[in-house]
Amino acid sequence: MSNSLVHILNNDCPNCLKGKVFKENNIFFKFTFPKMNEHCQHCHFKFEKEPGYFFGAMYVNYGLSVAQGIATYVIAHFFFEETFDLRMIPIIMAVILALSTFNIRLSRLLWIYMFKNYSN
C-alpha cells in the first residue's frame, strides 16, 4: 500500500512503474490543465481504456476537494472567535482553487491505480 502511494505521487505507470502517466514529471503545483500520455513509454500500457474512462475520477476529485475543504475549515476555525465565521469561506475557496489542478492529476492517478488490472 505505501509503495503504491509513493508510485502514485511519483507519477509512475501502474503496470511497469518506469514510465510516466502525465507528460510533466512534477504533478505538484502546476497551474495548467494536465496533459496525459496515451501509452506508457516503456510497456505501452494504455492509460485511458475507453472514452469516458475518467468520469469516475471526477468523484474522486470531489472527495479530495471536500476533504481539503473540511481540513481547511478545521484549521481556520482556531483563528476565528465564532464557530462559523463568514470570513472562512474565501479562505476555503482559495485553498480548493489552489489545489484544483493537483487534485485533477491525483484523482486520475488514483483512478488508474484502482483499475490497473483492467484488461489492456
C-alpha positions, 0 to 999 in steps of 0.5 A: 500500500505505501509503495503504491502511494509513493508510485502514485505521487511519483507519477509512475505507470501502474503496470511497469512503474518506469514510465510516466502517466502525465507528460510533466514529471512534477504533478505538484503545483502546476497551474495548467490543465494536465496533459496525459500520455496515451501509452506508457513509454516503456510497456505501452500500457494504455492509460485511458481504456475507453472514452469516458474512462475518467468520469469516475475520477471526477468523484474522486476529485470531489472527495479530495476537494471536500476533504481539503475543504473540511481540513481547511475549515478545521484549521481556520476555525482556531483563528476565528472567535465564532464557530462559523465565521463568514470570513472562512469561506474565501479562505476555503475557496482559495485553498480548493482553487489552489489545489484544483489542478493537483487534485485533477492529476491525483484523482486520475492517478488514483483512478488508474491505480484502482483499475490497473488490472483492467484488461489492456 
